Amino acid sequence: MATISKVLLSGSTNGKGIQVTGTATGAAVTVHDAVSGTTDLDEVWLYASNSHTGSVTLTIEWGGTTAVADHIKAVINSNETVLVAPGLLAQNGIDIKAFASVADKISLFGYANRMDI
């Protein structure tokens, strides 16, 4: 029988928000390192909050830095918090990273449901 446990994002300290400091792929911050192997899954939920006076484009690198298919992009409006990863799956130790069009204005919050399948 499968078991599920809720885990903190590996890029978070004690569940606090992860500040997106980088503005390009080489400076992307770690959001979460997925569970290793292929027998378990992380169901990742991410919320982005914008503290800036203008809109900011957030790019989430879902296990890759170059392929467009590995990127999630969202425009986060001023003073808005939105769901940007609604339970997307990750495994095999992929790195989930993020950068934004403006440094230090986006904070990411969330968790992963780790599923033993």
C-alpha positions as CSV (number, residue, x, y, z in Angstrom):
1,M,0.0,0.0,0.0
2,A,1.3,3.5,-0.9
3,T,2.2,5.9,1.8
4,I,2.2,9.7,1.6
5,S,4.1,12.1,3.8
6,K,4.2,15.9,3.5
7,V,7.8,17.3,3.4
8,L,9.3,20.8,3.4
9,L,10.8,22.1,0.2
10,S,14.5,21.4,0.4
11,G,15.3,25.0,-0.6
12,S,13.3,26.3,2.4
13,T,14.5,26.8,6.0
14,N,12.0,25.5,8.4
15,G,9.1,26.1,5.9
16,K,9.9,29.8,5.4
17,G,9.6,31.4,2.0
18,I,12.4,31.0,-0.6
19,Q,13.5,34.4,-1.9
20,V,14.2,34.4,-5.6
21,T,17.4,36.3,-5.8
22,G,18.6,35.3,-9.3
23,T,17.6,36.9,-12.6
24,A,19.0,34.3,-15.0
25,T,19.4,30.6,-15.2
26,G,22.9,30.5,-13.9
27,A,21.8,32.4,-10.8
28,A,18.6,30.4,-10.2
29,V,17.9,29.5,-6.6
30,T,17.1,25.9,-5.5
31,V,13.5,25.4,-4.6
32,H,13.4,21.6,-4.2
33,D,15.5,18.6,-4.9
34,A,13.1,15.8,-5.8
35,V,13.2,12.4,-4.1
36,S,16.0,10.1,-5.5
37,G,15.2,7.1,-7.6
38,T,12.1,6.2,-9.6
39,T,10.1,4.2,-7.0
40,D,8.9,7.3,-5.1
41,L,7.3,10.6,-6.3
42,D,7.2,14.1,-5.0
43,E,3.9,16.0,-5.7
44,V,5.1,19.6,-5.5
45,W,2.9,22.5,-4.7
46,L,4.4,26.0,-5.1
47,Y,2.9,29.5,-4.4
48,A,4.6,32.7,-5.6
49,S,4.2,36.0,-3.8
50,N,5.3,39.3,-5.4
51,S,6.2,42.2,-3.1
52,H,7.2,44.5,-5.9
53,T,5.3,47.5,-7.2
54,G,5.1,46.0,-10.7
55,S,4.6,42.7,-12.4
56,V,7.5,40.2,-12.3
57,T,8.0,37.2,-14.6
58,L,9.0,34.1,-12.7
59,T,10.7,31.1,-14.4
60,I,10.8,27.8,-12.7
61,E,13.3,25.3,-14.1
62,W,11.7,21.8,-13.6
63,G,14.8,19.6,-13.8
64,G,16.4,21.4,-16.7
65,T,18.0,24.8,-17.7
66,T,17.8,24.9,-21.5
67,A,14.8,23.1,-22.9
68,V,11.6,25.2,-23.0
69,A,9.7,22.0,-22.1
70,D,11.5,22.1,-18.7
71,H,10.4,25.7,-17.8
72,I,7.2,27.0,-16.2
73,K,6.7,30.7,-16.7
74,A,4.3,32.9,-14.9
75,V,3.7,36.7,-14.6
76,I,3.0,37.5,-11.0
77,N,1.2,40.9,-10.5
78,S,2.1,43.4,-7.8
79,N,1.1,42.3,-4.3
80,E,-0.3,39.0,-5.5
81,T,0.2,35.4,-4.4
82,V,-0.6,32.7,-6.9
83,L,-0.4,29.0,-7.3
84,V,2.4,28.2,-9.9
85,A,2.9,24.5,-9.5
86,P,-0.4,22.7,-8.7
87,G,0.8,19.3,-7.5
88,L,3.2,18.6,-10.3
89,L,5.3,15.4,-10.1
90,A,9.0,15.1,-9.7
91,Q,11.4,12.2,-9.0
92,N,14.9,10.8,-9.7
93,G,16.6,13.7,-7.9
94,I,15.7,16.4,-10.4
95,D,16.5,19.9,-9.3
96,I,13.7,22.5,-9.3
97,K,15.1,26.0,-9.4
98,A,13.7,29.5,-10.0
99,F,14.7,32.9,-11.2
100,A,12.8,36.1,-11.9
101,S,12.9,39.2,-14.1
102,V,13.5,41.3,-10.9
103,A,15.7,40.2,-8.1
104,D,14.5,39.8,-4.5
105,K,10.8,40.5,-5.1
106,I,9.3,37.0,-5.4
107,S,9.1,34.6,-2.5
108,L,8.1,30.9,-3.0
109,F,6.2,28.9,-0.5
110,G,5.0,25.3,-0.6
111,Y,5.6,21.7,0.2
112,A,5.8,18.3,-1.4
113,N,3.7,15.3,-0.8
114,R,6.2,12.4,-0.9
115,M,4.5,9.3,-2.2
116,D,6.0,5.8,-1.8
117,I,4.5,4.0,-4.8
